[in-house]
Amino acid sequence: MISPLRWAFPKSYRRLKELAQAAGIHEFEYRARVMPATDGGLTSVHIERDGSEWVRSVPAVDLEFAGKESTAFFAETVDAMAAVGHATYQEQMHHREV
Amino acid sequence: MRMSGPALRQAVSHQAIHENAWHEVDTALQAAEKVLLLGDGERFSEVAEVFLEVAEARVLVHAQEEEIGLYREWSEHLPASHGFIEELKGEHRQLRRAVLAIEDAMVDGRYPDAVASMREFASALTSHSLHEERILMEIQVEQGGFYR
């Protein structure tokens, strides 16, 4: 069952939100979902923005407390989301100029 | 000081922003009420997330823009505005509290409570929008649309 990260792991969601806000990305600009992975103890985290998706399997216990692995994944994803957003903006400006 | 755009200063265009936001909030609320009755927890979880996305993107961001733009302008140019600015900010805080209550209820799986807080949010939004539009109209009539 896929669930929003927001309800499933609120501490992790808050960590992701803090990191995203610091990068100027609002919480409604991306979607974070979790899905129990088949191998025990791992949870698959899916973060999507503008048609791009980042996925990683993280131990559920780490997600529960917004631990090191979750935070590292969120930080990398926020960097990537910011780059996607920047590229989209540049593309829009290019089309406007053209 | 950050200046607000003309759309926020003018009563009619500001009202249009409120109406668009209300339409989206109302649509999301109706969806949540319907799915709650169906008893589908997974679907309700998604609908509640959409409600909060709408509340944050359409309402709380707008409220923040008003506080750092329009209300500061009023405070600067209209000496008598202090009282109603505080009232409007209080209404914004009520909206933010309702969002937190929805979040808490969803984390605990209290879906009926989440819907109750969504209704509270929608009700607070309606009364706040009407209050603010009345003030905007009064300022526009008294000031001719411009600060002096």
gemmi code that builds the backbone of each chain (N, CA, C; Angstrom):
import gemmi

chains = {
    "A": [
        ("MET", (0.846, -1.191, 0.000), (0.000, 0.000, 0.000), (0.889, 1.251, 0.000)),
        ("ILE", (0.624, 2.152, -0.928), (1.385, 3.402, -0.985), (0.702, 4.427, -0.076)),
        ("SER", (1.499, 5.092, 0.752), (0.920, 6.102, 1.647), (1.732, 7.381, 1.531)),
        ("PRO", (1.098, 8.529, 1.780), (1.882, 9.755, 1.846), (2.897, 9.678, 2.991)),
        ("LEU", (4.122, 10.114, 2.722), (5.153, 10.152, 3.777), (4.659, 10.979, 4.964)),
        ("ARG", (3.892, 12.004, 4.633), (3.398, 12.962, 5.619), (2.667, 12.297, 6.788)),
        ("TRP", (1.848, 11.279, 6.475), (1.093, 10.614, 7.550), (1.854, 9.414, 8.091)),
        ("ALA", (2.603, 8.745, 7.209), (3.246, 7.497, 7.619), (4.442, 7.749, 8.536)),
        ("PHE", (5.248, 8.773, 8.189), (6.448, 9.069, 8.983), (6.560, 10.594, 9.168)),
        ("PRO", (5.768, 11.141, 10.093), (5.700, 12.605, 10.221), (7.044, 13.271, 10.517)),
        ("LYS", (7.907, 12.603, 11.298), (9.209, 13.222, 11.601), (10.053, 13.346, 10.336)),
        ("SER", (10.037, 12.302, 9.530), (10.791, 12.344, 8.276), (10.204, 13.387, 7.339)),
        ("TYR", (8.875, 13.468, 7.313), (8.239, 14.460, 6.444), (8.664, 15.872, 6.844)),
        ("ARG", (8.685, 16.109, 8.167), (9.094, 17.443, 8.631), (10.540, 17.744, 8.251)),
        ("ARG", (11.402, 16.713, 8.320), (12.806, 16.914, 7.947), (12.910, 17.281, 6.460)),
        ("LEU", (12.182, 16.527, 5.635), (12.175, 16.806, 4.195), (11.648, 18.221, 3.931)),
        ("LYS", (10.582, 18.572, 4.624), (9.973, 19.889, 4.439), (10.950, 21.013, 4.821)),
        ("GLU", (11.657, 20.814, 5.929), (12.643, 21.825, 6.371), (13.737, 22.006, 5.321)),
        ("LEU", (14.254, 20.884, 4.842), (15.326, 20.948, 3.845), (14.843, 21.605, 2.554)),
        ("ALA", (13.621, 21.247, 2.151), (13.067, 21.811, 0.914), (12.818, 23.308, 1.074)),
        ("GLN", (12.247, 23.684, 2.227), (11.978, 25.112, 2.458), (13.274, 25.921, 2.431)),
        ("ALA", (14.326, 25.350, 3.011), (15.615, 26.055, 3.019), (16.129, 26.251, 1.589)),
        ("ALA", (15.697, 25.373, 0.678), (16.109, 25.490, -0.734), (15.084, 26.280, -1.544)),
        ("GLY", (14.069, 26.828, -0.855), (13.057, 27.634, -1.550), (11.990, 26.823, -2.255)),
        ("ILE", (11.811, 25.563, -1.828), (10.798, 24.703, -2.464), (9.645, 24.496, -1.481)),
        ("HIS", (8.441, 24.888, -1.889), (7.268, 24.717, -1.029), (6.857, 23.253, -0.955)),
        ("GLU", (6.159, 22.902, 0.146), (5.754, 21.514, 0.365), (4.754, 21.017, -0.682)),
        ("PHE", (4.039, 21.939, -1.324), (3.046, 21.496, -2.305), (3.648, 21.360, -3.707)),
        ("GLU", (4.961, 21.572, -3.816), (5.605, 21.458, -5.127), (6.158, 20.054, -5.385)),
        ("TYR", (6.081, 19.194, -4.385), (6.575, 17.825, -4.578), (5.645, 16.882, -3.841)),
        ("ARG", (5.733, 15.602, -4.160), (4.944, 14.593, -3.446), (5.864, 13.496, -2.951)),
        ("ALA", (5.708, 13.144, -1.703), (6.541, 12.092, -1.113), (5.631, 10.951, -0.674)),
        ("ARG", (5.957, 9.750, -1.145), (5.147, 8.566, -0.855), (6.045, 7.472, -0.284)),
        ("VAL", (5.462, 6.586, 0.482), (6.230, 5.433, 0.962), (5.461, 4.153, 0.647)),
        ("MET", (6.248, 3.100, 0.477), (5.643, 1.798, 0.179), (6.506, 0.738, 0.863)),
        ("PRO", (5.897, -0.158, 1.655), (6.703, -1.199, 2.291), (7.408, -2.040, 1.228)),
        ("ALA", (8.712, -2.211, 1.376), (9.466, -3.008, 0.397), (9.293, -4.493, 0.726)),
        ("THR", (9.632, -5.322, -0.235), (9.434, -6.762, -0.037), (10.438, -7.332, 0.972)),
        ("ASP", (11.687, -6.791, 0.963), (12.662, -7.291, 1.938), (12.402, -6.633, 3.290)),
        ("GLY", (12.396, -7.434, 4.321), (11.959, -7.008, 5.644), (12.652, -5.765, 6.174)),
        ("GLY", (11.865, -4.879, 6.768), (12.432, -3.717, 7.457), (12.687, -2.519, 6.579)),
        ("LEU", (12.662, -2.721, 5.266), (12.946, -1.596, 4.380), (11.650, -0.992, 3.844)),
        ("THR", (11.704, 0.314, 3.673), (10.552, 1.014, 3.103), (11.026, 1.789, 1.889)),
        ("SER", (10.263, 1.695, 0.836), (10.639, 2.387, -0.393), (10.057, 3.811, -0.365)),
        ("VAL", (10.936, 4.802, -0.488), (10.495, 6.200, -0.451), (10.542, 6.755, -1.873)),
        ("HIS", (9.453, 7.367, -2.294), (9.348, 7.935, -3.651), (9.065, 9.430, -3.511)),
        ("ILE", (9.925, 10.244, -4.098), (9.678, 11.689, -4.076), (9.602, 12.150, -5.529)),
        ("GLU", (8.548, 12.909, -5.842), (8.297, 13.288, -7.233), (8.110, 14.791, -7.344)),
        ("ARG", (8.720, 15.360, -8.358), (8.478, 16.775, -8.668), (8.599, 16.991, -10.173)),
        ("ASP", (7.618, 17.659, -10.749), (7.655, 18.024, -12.170), (7.960, 16.825, -13.062)),
        ("GLY", (7.399, 15.671, -12.745), (7.594, 14.498, -13.593), (8.890, 13.746, -13.340)),
        ("SER", (9.750, 14.271, -12.472), (10.965, 13.529, -12.107), (10.714, 12.812, -10.787)),
        ("GLU", (11.347, 11.651, -10.623), (11.117, 10.889, -9.397), (12.439, 10.369, -8.845)),
        ("TRP", (12.555, 10.407, -7.526), (13.730, 9.887, -6.839), (13.250, 8.819, -5.859)),
        ("VAL", (13.898, 7.669, -5.886), (13.437, 6.529, -5.084), (14.605, 5.930, -4.323)),
        ("ARG", (14.376, 5.579, -3.070), (15.394, 4.849, -2.312), (14.723, 3.987, -1.248)),
        ("SER", (15.318, 2.850, -0.988), (14.826, 1.996, 0.095), (15.586, 2.328, 1.372)),
        ("VAL", (14.834, 2.615, 2.413), (15.417, 3.061, 3.678), (14.805, 2.217, 4.794)),
        ("PRO", (15.585, 1.875, 5.818), (14.983, 1.120, 6.929), (13.839, 1.911, 7.569)),
        ("ALA", (12.756, 1.205, 7.859), (11.581, 1.887, 8.436), (11.941, 2.586, 9.742)),
        ("VAL", (12.824, 1.955, 10.516), (13.172, 2.549, 11.808), (13.924, 3.874, 11.620)),
        ("ASP", (14.705, 3.963, 10.556), (15.417, 5.216, 10.260), (14.417, 6.311, 9.854)),
        ("LEU", (13.410, 5.911, 9.064), (12.369, 6.870, 8.662), (11.551, 7.339, 9.861)),
        ("GLU", (11.341, 6.419, 10.776), (10.533, 6.737, 11.969), (11.126, 7.931, 12.718)),
        ("PHE", (12.447, 7.988, 12.774), (13.099, 9.034, 13.564), (13.858, 10.040, 12.690)),
        ("ALA", (13.582, 10.048, 11.412), (14.291, 10.943, 10.483), (15.796, 10.813, 10.696)),
        ("GLY", (16.258, 9.577, 10.635), (17.667, 9.283, 10.909), (18.600, 9.652, 9.769)),
        ("LYS", (19.838, 9.165, 9.914), (20.900, 9.561, 8.973), (20.596, 9.207, 7.524)),
        ("GLU", (20.140, 7.967, 7.312), (19.914, 7.520, 5.923), (18.790, 8.314, 5.263)),
        ("SER", (17.713, 8.532, 6.030), (16.582, 9.288, 5.483), (17.012, 10.721, 5.185)),
        ("THR", (17.694, 11.319, 6.151), (18.106, 12.723, 5.988), (19.052, 12.876, 4.793)),
        ("ALA", (19.968, 11.910, 4.638), (20.906, 11.982, 3.507), (20.135, 11.898, 2.182)),
        ("PHE", (19.172, 10.992, 2.118), (18.368, 10.858, 0.893), (17.581, 12.139, 0.624)),
        ("PHE", (16.977, 12.700, 1.670), (16.184, 13.923, 1.493), (17.084, 15.073, 1.010)),
        ("ALA", (18.265, 15.179, 1.613), (19.171, 16.281, 1.234), (19.579, 16.155, -0.236)),
        ("GLU", (19.926, 14.922, -0.644), (20.307, 14.707, -2.057), (19.130, 15.008, -2.984)),
        ("THR", (17.944, 14.581, -2.559), (16.758, 14.785, -3.406), (16.403, 16.264, -3.515)),
        ("VAL", (16.519, 16.979, -2.408), (16.220, 18.416, -2.444), (17.184, 19.124, -3.407)),
        ("ASP", (18.452, 18.754, -3.359), (19.424, 19.339, -4.303), (18.994, 19.057, -5.746)),
        ("ALA", (18.596, 17.805, -5.976), (18.178, 17.415, -7.334), (16.881, 18.125, -7.728)),
        ("MET", (15.945, 18.258, -6.767), (14.677, 18.940, -7.071), (14.937, 20.404, -7.412)),
        ("ALA", (15.865, 21.004, -6.683), (16.188, 22.414, -6.946), (16.762, 22.547, -8.358)),
        ("ALA", (17.593, 21.575, -8.745), (18.189, 21.615, -10.088), (17.111, 21.445, -11.152)),
        ("VAL", (16.146, 20.546, -10.909), (15.040, 20.345, -11.857), (14.227, 21.629, -11.988)),
        ("GLY", (13.927, 22.230, -10.834), (13.158, 23.477, -10.837), (13.883, 24.567, -11.590)),
        ("HIS", (15.209, 24.653, -11.391), (16.008, 25.669, -12.067), (15.987, 25.436, -13.579)),
        ("ALA", (16.142, 24.162, -13.965), (16.143, 23.824, -15.399), (14.800, 24.164, -16.028)),
        ("THR", (13.698, 23.857, -15.299), (12.357, 24.152, -15.818), (12.188, 25.658, -16.005)),
        ("TYR", (12.673, 26.423, -15.038), (12.566, 27.876, -15.111), (13.334, 28.418, -16.317)),
        ("GLN", (14.562, 27.891, -16.491), (15.392, 28.341, -17.619), (14.705, 28.028, -18.954)),
        ("GLU", (14.078, 26.830, -18.986), (13.398, 26.411, -20.212), (12.215, 27.340, -20.508)),
        ("GLN", (11.455, 27.666, -19.449), (10.310, 28.580, -19.632), (10.783, 29.929, -20.147)),
        ("MET", (11.874, 30.419, -19.568), (12.390, 31.733, -19.974), (12.864, 31.686, -21.426)),
        ("HIS", (13.481, 30.545, -21.795), (13.961, 30.388, -23.164), (12.783, 30.453, -24.126)),
        ("HIS", (11.696, 29.697, -23.814), (10.528, 29.690, -24.707), (9.898, 31.072, -24.772)),
        ("ARG", (9.900, 31.766, -23.633), (9.309, 33.112, -23.623), (10.119, 34.041, -24.538)),
        ("GLU", (11.452, 33.907, -24.448), (12.318, 34.757, -25.278), (12.159, 34.415, -26.751)),
        ("VAL", (12.083, 33.103, -27.025), (11.955, 32.665, -28.421), (10.614, 33.116, -28.976)),
    ],
    "B": [
        ("MET", (10.928, 47.762, 2.348), (9.644, 47.091, 2.589), (9.188, 46.383, 1.312)),
        ("ARG", (8.693, 45.158, 1.454), (8.177, 44.448, 0.290), (6.823, 45.050, -0.083)),
        ("MET", (6.656, 45.372, -1.363), (5.394, 45.940, -1.826), (4.486, 44.810, -2.324)),
        ("SER", (3.189, 44.940, -2.050), (2.266, 43.939, -2.581), (1.859, 44.341, -3.991)),
        ("GLY", (1.456, 43.355, -4.790), (1.052, 43.633, -6.156), (-0.322, 44.283, -6.188)),
        ("PRO", (-0.690, 44.880, -7.323), (-1.987, 45.552, -7.424), (-3.166, 44.609, -7.193)),
        ("ALA", (-3.001, 43.325, -7.541), (-4.112, 42.382, -7.372), (-4.516, 42.253, -5.906)),
        ("LEU", (-3.559, 42.399, -5.002), (-3.902, 42.301, -3.583), (-4.531, 43.589, -3.072)),
        ("ARG", (-4.126, 44.722, -3.649), (-4.627, 46.020, -3.169), (-6.053, 46.301, -3.629)),
        ("GLN", (-6.436, 45.764, -4.785), (-7.753, 46.086, -5.340), (-8.805, 45.059, -4.901)),
        ("ALA", (-9.923, 45.605, -4.422), (-10.946, 44.736, -3.823), (-11.444, 43.671, -4.794)),
        ("VAL", (-11.725, 44.060, -6.029), (-12.343, 43.105, -6.965), (-11.372, 41.979, -7.329)),
        ("SER", (-10.117, 42.327, -7.641), (-9.167, 41.270, -8.024), (-8.795, 40.411, -6.822)),
        ("HIS", (-8.741, 41.038, -5.641), (-8.438, 40.266, -4.432), (-9.586, 39.279, -4.146)),
        ("GLN", (-10.805, 39.746, -4.381), (-11.969, 38.876, -4.182), (-11.912, 37.671, -5.135)),
        ("ALA", (-11.434, 37.913, -6.356), (-11.328, 36.814, -7.331), (-10.320, 35.767, -6.843)),
        ("ILE", (-9.216, 36.232, -6.227), (-8.226, 35.290, -5.672), (-8.887, 34.448, -4.580)),
        ("HIS", (-9.659, 35.119, -3.704), (-10.358, 34.394, -2.636), (-11.343, 33.375, -3.210)),
        ("GLU", (-12.075, 33.782, -4.236), (-13.094, 32.875, -4.800), (-12.458, 31.632, -5.413)),
        ("ASN", (-11.332, 31.835, -6.113), (-10.626, 30.678, -6.690), (-10.152, 29.731, -5.602)),
        ("ALA", (-9.583, 30.314, -4.546), (-9.088, 29.488, -3.429), (-10.249, 28.733, -2.790)),
        ("TRP", (-11.360, 29.466, -2.568), (-12.531, 28.826, -1.935), (-13.043, 27.673, -2.780)),
        ("HIS", (-13.088, 27.860, -4.081), (-13.591, 26.813, -4.964), (-12.735, 25.541, -4.810)),
        ("GLU", (-11.420, 25.710, -4.768), (-10.542, 24.538, -4.650), (-10.670, 23.875, -3.280)),
        ("VAL", (-10.767, 24.705, -2.235), (-10.924, 24.158, -0.879), (-12.246, 23.399, -0.772)),
        ("ASP", (-13.301, 23.993, -1.297), (-14.625, 23.371, -1.216), (-14.655, 22.043, -1.981)),
        ("THR", (-14.014, 22.026, -3.158), (-13.967, 20.786, -3.954), (-13.224, 19.687, -3.182)),
        ("ALA", (-12.090, 20.064, -2.580), (-11.300, 19.077, -1.822), (-12.065, 18.606, -0.583)),
        ("LEU", (-12.786, 19.530, 0.056), (-13.578, 19.158, 1.240), (-14.684, 18.175, 0.866)),
        ("GLN", (-15.375, 18.464, -0.223), (-16.464, 17.568, -0.651), (-15.930, 16.172, -0.979)),
        ("ALA", (-14.753, 16.144, -1.612), (-14.139, 14.842, -1.941), (-13.818, 14.083, -0.653)),
        ("ALA", (-13.262, 14.797, 0.331), (-12.900, 14.140, 1.598), (-14.140, 13.609, 2.306)),
        ("GLU", (-15.207, 14.402, 2.317), (-16.451, 13.973, 2.981), (-17.009, 12.706, 2.314)),
        ("LYS", (-16.955, 12.705, 0.982), (-17.484, 11.570, 0.220), (-16.670, 10.299, 0.498)),
        ("VAL", (-15.322, 10.442, 0.466), (-14.470, 9.260, 0.650), (-14.553, 8.751, 2.094)),
        ("LEU", (-14.737, 9.654, 3.042), (-14.887, 9.236, 4.444), (-16.105, 8.319, 4.587)),
        ("LEU", (-17.189, 8.689, 3.924), (-18.413, 7.871, 3.987), (-18.196, 6.484, 3.380)),
        ("LEU", (-17.324, 6.425, 2.359), (-17.057, 5.134, 1.706), (-16.182, 4.225, 2.574)),
        ("GLY", (-15.481, 4.833, 3.547), (-14.655, 4.043, 4.463), (-13.383, 3.500, 3.839)),
        ("ASP", (-12.894, 4.132, 2.785), (-11.653, 3.698, 2.121), (-10.478, 4.511, 2.668)),
        ("GLY", (-9.760, 3.919, 3.639), (-8.689, 4.629, 4.332), (-7.560, 5.066, 3.420)),
        ("GLU", (-7.176, 4.190, 2.482), (-6.059, 4.521, 1.591), (-6.416, 5.714, 0.702)),
        ("ARG", (-7.618, 5.663, 0.168), (-8.085, 6.765, -0.694), (-8.238, 8.055, 0.129)),
        ("PHE", (-8.748, 7.904, 1.352), (-8.942, 9.090, 2.196), (-7.595, 9.747, 2.488)),
        ("SER", (-6.590, 8.933, 2.713), (-5.250, 9.434, 2.989), (-4.750, 10.328, 1.841)),
        ("GLU", (-5.039, 9.914, 0.605), (-4.628, 10.704, -0.565), (-5.445, 11.992, -0.677)),
        ("VAL", (-6.743, 11.873, -0.437), (-7.621, 13.047, -0.554), (-7.261, 14.090, 0.507)),
        ("ALA", (-6.939, 13.610, 1.705), (-6.551, 14.546, 2.778), (-5.261, 15.273, 2.413)),
        ("GLU", (-4.356, 14.548, 1.768), (-3.106, 15.194, 1.348), (-3.393, 16.284, 0.312)),
        ("VAL", (-4.299, 15.993, -0.608), (-4.676, 17.002, -1.614), (-5.300, 18.220, -0.932)),
        ("PHE", (-6.162, 17.972, 0.059), (-6.775, 19.097, 0.781), (-5.689, 19.988, 1.373)),
        ("LEU", (-4.692, 19.362, 2.006), (-3.645, 20.176, 2.630), (-2.783, 20.888, 1.586)),
        ("GLU", (-2.558, 20.257, 0.455), (-1.807, 20.930, -0.618), (-2.548, 22.188, -1.067)),
        ("VAL", (-3.858, 22.060, -1.219), (-4.675, 23.220, -1.622), (-4.628, 24.289, -0.532)),
        ("ALA", (-4.813, 23.848, 0.719), (-4.825, 24.806, 1.837), (-3.490, 25.552, 1.911)),
        ("GLU", (-2.397, 24.831, 1.730), (-1.080, 25.462, 1.836), (-0.775, 26.336, 0.619)),
        ("ALA", (-1.042, 25.772, -0.578), (-0.653, 26.498, -1.804), (-1.561, 27.685, -2.086)),
        ("ARG", (-2.853, 27.518, -1.861), (-3.809, 28.565, -2.248), (-4.154, 29.523, -1.120)),
        ("VAL", (-4.053, 29.063, 0.113), (-4.512, 29.908, 1.222), (-3.346, 30.393, 2.096)),
        ("LEU", (-2.538, 29.472, 2.610), (-1.497, 29.907, 3.551), (-0.403, 30.721, 2.866)),
        ("VAL", (-0.067, 30.385, 1.639), (0.927, 31.193, 0.917), (0.369, 32.599, 0.667)),
        ("HIS", (-0.907, 32.670, 0.311), (-1.580, 33.962, 0.092), (-1.587, 34.775, 1.396)),
        ("ALA", (-1.877, 34.097, 2.501), (-1.899, 34.785, 3.804), (-0.515, 35.349, 4.132)),
        ("GLN", (0.501, 34.549, 3.852), (1.879, 35.004, 4.120), (2.222, 36.222, 3.265)),
        ("GLU", (1.821, 36.188, 2.007), (2.079, 37.332, 1.107), (1.376, 38.586, 1.619)),
        ("GLU", (0.166, 38.416, 2.117), (-0.562, 39.573, 2.664), (0.175, 40.152, 3.863)),
        ("GLU", (0.657, 39.261, 4.725), (1.297, 39.756, 5.951), (2.601, 40.484, 5.668)),
        ("ILE", (3.359, 40.010, 4.685), (4.643, 40.673, 4.424), (4.521, 41.789, 3.382)),
        ("GLY", (3.385, 41.863, 2.724), (3.204, 42.904, 1.703), (2.080, 43.863, 2.051)),
        ("LEU", (0.854, 43.433, 1.778), (-0.320, 44.313, 1.909), (-0.504, 44.876, 3.320)),
        ("TYR", (-0.432, 44.018, 4.340), (-0.682, 44.503, 5.707), (0.405, 45.500, 6.128)),
        ("ARG", (1.620, 45.266, 5.698), (2.698, 46.223, 6.044), (2.466, 47.558, 5.356)),
        ("GLU", (1.970, 47.491, 4.139), (1.641, 48.749, 3.436), (0.542, 49.502, 4.168)),
        ("TRP", (-0.483, 48.772, 4.562), (-1.572, 49.413, 5.313), (-1.020, 50.042, 6.587)),
        ("SER", (-0.214, 49.277, 7.266), (0.343, 49.745, 8.532), (1.161, 51.031, 8.323)),
        ("GLU", (1.843, 51.105, 7.198), (2.689, 52.267, 6.876), (1.848, 53.491, 6.494)),
        ("HIS", (0.808, 53.253, 5.715), (0.067, 54.378, 5.122), (-1.250, 54.703, 5.825)),
        ("LEU", (-1.766, 53.763, 6.593), (-3.074, 53.986, 7.219), (-2.938, 53.833, 8.735)),
        ("PRO", (-2.795, 54.948, 9.423), (-2.518, 54.877, 10.867), (-3.593, 54.134, 11.664)),
        ("ALA", (-4.823, 54.148, 11.183), (-5.910, 53.509, 11.951), (-6.029, 52.010, 11.666)),
        ("SER", (-5.085, 51.468, 10.898), (-5.252, 50.071, 10.452), (-4.806, 49.029, 11.484)),
        ("HIS", (-4.108, 49.451, 12.536), (-3.501, 48.491, 13.461), (-4.514, 47.454, 13.980)),
        ("GLY", (-5.678, 47.947, 14.401), (-6.675, 47.053, 14.997), (-7.142, 45.970, 14.050)),
        ("PHE", (-7.522, 46.371, 12.840), (-8.059, 45.329, 11.943), (-6.959, 44.437, 11.380)),
        ("ILE", (-5.727, 44.966, 11.288), (-4.624, 44.087, 10.846), (-4.425, 42.968, 11.865)),
        ("GLU", (-4.479, 43.312, 13.144), (-4.322, 42.280, 14.183), (-5.449, 41.252, 14.104)),
        ("GLU", (-6.671, 41.740, 13.831), (-7.800, 40.795, 13.695), (-7.564, 39.842, 12.517)),
        ("LEU", (-7.126, 40.423, 11.389), (-6.903, 39.587, 10.197), (-5.772, 38.583, 10.426)),
        ("LYS", (-4.710, 39.032, 11.114), (-3.603, 38.103, 11.406), (-4.081, 36.990, 12.340)),
        ("GLY", (-4.958, 37.339, 13.269), (-5.538, 36.329, 14.176), (-6.319, 35.286, 13.382)),
        ("GLU", (-7.025, 35.743, 12.347), (-7.784, 34.800, 11.510), (-6.821, 33.910, 10.711)),
        ("HIS", (-5.703, 34.479, 10.276), (-4.684, 33.651, 9.599), (-4.160, 32.570, 10.552)),
        ("ARG", (-3.935, 32.958, 11.805), (-3.438, 31.968, 12.779), (-4.459, 30.847, 12.973)),
        ("GLN", (-5.742, 31.210, 12.932), (-6.795, 30.196, 13.073), (-6.727, 29.201, 11.901)),
        ("LEU", (-6.484, 29.731, 10.690), (-6.363, 28.860, 9.516), (-5.154, 27.929, 9.662)),
        ("ARG", (-4.038, 28.484, 10.154), (-2.819, 27.659, 10.313), (-3.049, 26.575, 11.374)),
        ("ARG", (-3.768, 26.930, 12.444), (-4.055, 25.940, 13.496), (-4.921, 24.801, 12.947)),
        ("ALA", (-5.878, 25.152, 12.087), (-6.747, 24.115, 11.505), (-5.922, 23.160, 10.651)),
        ("VAL", (-4.950, 23.689, 9.914), (-4.079, 22.833, 9.090), (-3.284, 21.873, 9.986)),
        ("LEU", (-2.752, 22.396, 11.091), (-2.003, 21.528, 12.015), (-2.910, 20.453, 12.615)),
        ("ALA", (-4.157, 20.838, 12.900), (-5.103, 19.865, 13.473), (-5.411, 18.757, 12.464)),
        ("ILE", (-5.515, 19.121, 11.185), (-5.759, 18.098, 10.142), (-4.564, 17.144, 10.105)),
        ("GLU", (-3.367, 17.733, 10.117), (-2.148, 16.910, 10.080), (-2.098, 15.943, 11.255)),
        ("ASP", (-2.348, 16.463, 12.461), (-2.297, 15.615, 13.661), (-3.314, 14.484, 13.577)),
        ("ALA", (-4.526, 14.824, 13.135), (-5.577, 13.806, 13.046), (-5.196, 12.727, 12.040)),
        ("MET", (-4.595, 13.135, 10.922), (-4.210, 12.156, 9.893), (-3.098, 11.242, 10.390)),
        ("VAL", (-2.128, 11.809, 11.101), (-1.019, 10.992, 11.619), (-1.554, 9.939, 12.584)),
        ("ASP", (-2.591, 10.308, 13.363), (-3.173, 9.368, 14.334), (-4.249, 8.476, 13.723)),
        ("GLY", (-4.555, 8.703, 12.444), (-5.605, 7.906, 11.795), (-7.006, 8.280, 12.237)),
        ("ARG", (-7.185, 9.478, 12.780), (-8.524, 9.932, 13.216), (-9.194, 10.663, 12.045)),
        ("TYR", (-9.684, 9.915, 11.099), (-10.194, 10.512, 9.860), (-11.417, 11.428, 10.077)),
        ("PRO", (-12.394, 11.011, 10.907), (-13.531, 11.941, 11.122), (-13.074, 13.273, 11.723)),
        ("ASP", (-12.066, 13.233, 12.615), (-11.547, 14.484, 13.198), (-10.865, 15.327, 12.121)),
        ("ALA", (-10.181, 14.644, 11.196), (-9.527, 15.375, 10.096), (-10.565, 16.126, 9.273)),
        ("VAL", (-11.684, 15.455, 8.981), (-12.745, 16.114, 8.201), (-13.352, 17.272, 8.994)),
        ("ALA", (-13.523, 17.075, 10.301), (-14.062, 18.163, 11.134), (-13.131, 19.376, 11.058)),
        ("SER", (-11.830, 19.150, 11.083), (-10.879, 20.272, 10.994), (-10.858, 20.882, 9.592)),
        ("MET", (-11.110, 20.062, 8.580), (-11.214, 20.607, 7.213), (-12.417, 21.550, 7.122)),
        ("ARG", (-13.533, 21.125, 7.749), (-14.731, 21.983, 7.747), (-14.454, 23.276, 8.501)),
        ("GLU", (-13.727, 23.149, 9.599), (-13.379, 24.342, 10.391), (-12.504, 25.283, 9.552)),
        ("PHE", (-11.563, 24.699, 8.820), (-10.703, 25.502, 7.942), (-11.556, 26.236, 6.905)),
        ("ALA", (-12.471, 25.503, 6.275), (-13.301, 26.100, 5.217), (-14.176, 27.221, 5.772)),
        ("SER", (-14.722, 26.986, 6.958), (-15.580, 27.994, 7.584), (-14.767, 29.243, 7.956)),
        ("ALA", (-13.582, 29.023, 8.531), (-12.708, 30.151, 8.905), (-12.272, 30.915, 7.659)),
        ("LEU", (-12.049, 30.191, 6.577), (-11.636, 30.844, 5.330), (-12.748, 31.756, 4.803)),
        ("THR", (-13.986, 31.262, 4.840), (-15.114, 32.062, 4.351), (-15.242, 33.358, 5.145)),
        ("SER", (-15.246, 33.246, 6.465), (-15.463, 34.460, 7.259), (-14.268, 35.405, 7.144)),
        ("HIS", (-13.061, 34.861, 7.081), (-11.882, 35.726, 6.935), (-11.921, 36.467, 5.592)),
        ("SER", (-12.252, 35.749, 4.522), (-12.266, 36.373, 3.195), (-13.282, 37.510, 3.151)),
        ("LEU", (-14.471, 37.272, 3.697), (-15.509, 38.315, 3.704), (-15.051, 39.528, 4.514)),
        ("HIS", (-14.446, 39.263, 5.661), (-13.946, 40.341, 6.530), (-12.912, 41.190, 5.781)),
        ("GLU", (-11.971, 40.512, 5.155), (-10.887, 41.216, 4.467), (-11.408, 41.991, 3.246)),
        ("GLU", (-12.344, 41.377, 2.528), (-12.904, 42.062, 1.344), (-13.661, 43.325, 1.751)),
        ("ARG", (-14.365, 43.264, 2.891), (-15.089, 44.450, 3.371), (-14.091, 45.568, 3.706)),
        ("ILE", (-12.986, 45.198, 4.345), (-11.959, 46.196, 4.689), (-11.337, 46.781, 3.409)),
        ("LEU", (-11.021, 45.919, 2.468), (-10.434, 46.387, 1.201), (-11.361, 47.372, 0.499)),
        ("MET", (-12.646, 47.045, 0.499), (-13.622, 47.920, -0.160), (-13.693, 49.267, 0.549)),
        ("GLU", (-13.685, 49.236, 1.871), (-13.740, 50.490, 2.637), (-12.511, 51.348, 2.352)),
        ("ILE", (-11.341, 50.719, 2.317), (-10.113, 51.464, 2.046), (-10.162, 52.053, 0.637)),
        ("GLN", (-10.658, 51.247, -0.288), (-10.722, 51.713, -1.674), (-11.662, 52.923, -1.797)),
        ("VAL", (-12.787, 52.874, -1.113), (-13.745, 53.987, -1.166), (-13.152, 55.220, -0.487)),
        ("GLU", (-12.548, 55.017, 0.690), (-12.015, 56.163, 1.448), (-10.785, 56.765, 0.792)),
        ("GLN", (-9.923, 55.916, 0.245), (-8.644, 56.394, -0.281), (-8.664, 56.552, -1.797)),
        ("GLY", (-9.744, 56.208, -2.434), (-9.798, 56.282, -3.893), (-8.845, 55.286, -4.537)),
        ("GLY", (-8.498, 54.243, -3.810), (-7.619, 53.220, -4.374), (-6.138, 53.506, -4.191)),
        ("PHE", (-5.824, 54.681, -3.660), (-4.403, 55.036, -3.486), (-4.151, 55.468, -2.046)),
        ("TYR", (-2.948, 55.256, -1.599), (-2.562, 55.736, -0.272), (-2.122, 57.182, -0.402)),
        ("ARG", (-2.384, 57.961, 0.644), (-1.963, 59.372, 0.594), (-0.937, 59.648, 1.661)),
    ],
}
model = gemmi.Model(1)
for chain_id, residues in chains.items():
    chain = gemmi.Chain(chain_id)
    for i, (resn, *xyz) in enumerate(residues, 1):
        res = gemmi.Residue()
        res.name, res.seqid = resn, gemmi.SeqId(i, " ")
        for name, pos in zip(("N", "CA", "C"), xyz):
            atom = gemmi.Atom()
            atom.name, atom.element = name, gemmi.Element(name[0])
            atom.pos, atom.b_iso = gemmi.Position(*pos), 0.0
            res.add_atom(atom)
        chain.add_residue(res)
    model.add_chain(chain)
structure = gemmi.Structure()
structure.add_model(model)
structure.setup_entities()
